[in-house]
């Protein structure tokens, strides 16, 4: 079976069997063609950044050839966190971008993500236009005199990014605390710019998994189980907080000073807690339909409002803009601030917000986590071939007649004490089930029942 | 040119027009097939200065990486330096991105095997077999190797030439040379190469960092080299050298600015090799008869081959010859079995320094032949039949039939063969008598061919 997903979230798949250099050339040619049309440029300038996976260099060469062939110039960001590319495209006034990197995907996968001149991932309607060109398979072609060139992004763009990162927090307050933190970059791109952040924020940082080898030291999705390495060294180091980043630094999970590996679901509520502190009522926070109720309660405490939309980083960022929200994020551990005009989830931004919260409240991360209303959350992925996944989801609609039902995005069933959300993944050939309940025992039991029901339907 | 003939499978190469047929996906697919064909390992990639070279370079690198090769990107590099490096470093093969003397809008991938020589017809057909297989052999995440860069490969090549040439003698001769590299790879390397050989003063036209926009059509004909000729005369140079964009061919100008034909430009370096190491020679069937005379004088013989570097290189290795030649190009096997304008320049300069003669004076000692080339249109099928008919008619001259038909007739010889595009017959004639004689013979053959073709 070959795993490939093509959609608004980019071109994703298993390298070699599905995601090949041929598809990468085609995707880049389609994006370059789309950008030249929409930006009305003869020689559009496209920013490209990669993560550290072994196949990223191959995909980068393929993307470069595709972009040059359709008459684009390239600004090469090299190995760089996705947030810096999002920022740099706006800062350098580029016409678009392509992000190459597997992010939270398991070893063996990689992905290409198109970015518009706004610095954000393509919106659903932009992606539709671009994919029409991709599927039409006829691209703009430059002739032999093409003026397309390749240049390196100026180093100053990373300096500007860090300044921008600090502008949304009280950096002097954070500096004054000289926090000792542990960071885990999963051998991804985060360590490329982290030393500058640590130095300027006066962080006493211990960094692990910071080689740029692309070899995954653990599951790249920030989760309690992937935080084990950080957890193991927190106590001997007497660290104030641990941050476990995805390999593209979009997402982050936390480890407290008491060595609790917090669910990645709690990153977003803690960031929201900080953003909403001291602001007036009525602030809007954007998220999706399958994030923890903890967020709803944190926002309610500050008299704010939660807006829910489709699942996926792009949709959530779009929703933030549309609803004029101050913050967006989801249960994967990713957040983005509207104040910095963030165009993508940024784990460094989440980290700065949490450090600011610790500094303001003059308290520990464990104490802050202790104040959160907790639910027990169960996340499961049920493999299901792309061709069957939509039909399977449809069969599940009538699963719980007693629950409040919404199909705004996937299937959401709500009860007094908990909820279940089931939807086809947009990035992998599977169904995802998320379930949250007040009691751990009930949550686990319900999860087991529902998964066997789903598996029966998928297996039909 | 016919719109359907804008992608050409040449000898050892895939050549096409940029923006039309030679798209990145095609280049990447051929590269990944090549990576599989050579059995992975280290593959070198280099290009000439054409603007489209950067795009193709990335496409080729992606294809090779996807096939699981270790890729070393050598950037802008003469093709002979690349070929030599494959052998020296024990690589699996190389891809040169260059359309050589073809117009700027063309580019090509040239495939080089583990011996550092171009793929033969048989090897090319094996590569096509791999290319046309439906199952891909792309590697998974764990199978990727790193991409590395090496910008110093010319140095190895140059050192191998410098160490064999009497640079002290060249230095003592106080030579003044004008060069025109057509803003090709030579613009980056040739000036320093000649300085280190001991040339006293060098005049150039080329940009230091060439952008690949050729100042004139890259074919090295007298019409395209008027500026170089003028420069040689104005500055009273001892000689002028014109290189093609990827540095495998050389055209010679004498001290008066006279541009020699590609057949004559090779004679001085060939003579020098035969003086150094008398022996047998491998040459394309299209080569001037003057070479055979030179070889016979030193007691050697010529092994004729089909046209194309791949064929000459194989003859050199098989017959252990001391020299290879085709129009405009010299192969000096001591350095490497590939066409090499840098070796040709060095040998020419050594000859000038040792003989203490002017270029025109040395050329005056060479056997004199006059040439003529005519073409006649015909399709590939009737071309083959016409060639057979011609061979039958002139059987008494014992014609050679392995690539078209070559008929030696005393002071005159003629070669009739299919053009690269396959839609014409080319008639080459050399006569020791006069230019008019050569042209007359060529015209006779053309009307005979047209008669054959008309009767079909």
Interface residues (C-beta under 8 A of the other chain):
Chain A: X14 X15 X16 X17 X20 X21 X22 X24 X25 X26 X29 X53 X54 X55 X57 X58 X59 X60 X61 X62 X64 X65 X66 X68 X69 X107 X108 X109 X110 X141 X142 X143 X144 X145 X146 X148 X149 X150
Chain B: X17 X18 X19 X20 X23 X24 X25 X27 X28 X29 X32 X50 X51 X52 X54 X55 X56 X57 X58 X59 X61 X62 X63 X65 X66 X104 X105 X106 X107 X136 X138 X139 X140 X141 X142 X143 X144 X146 X147 X213
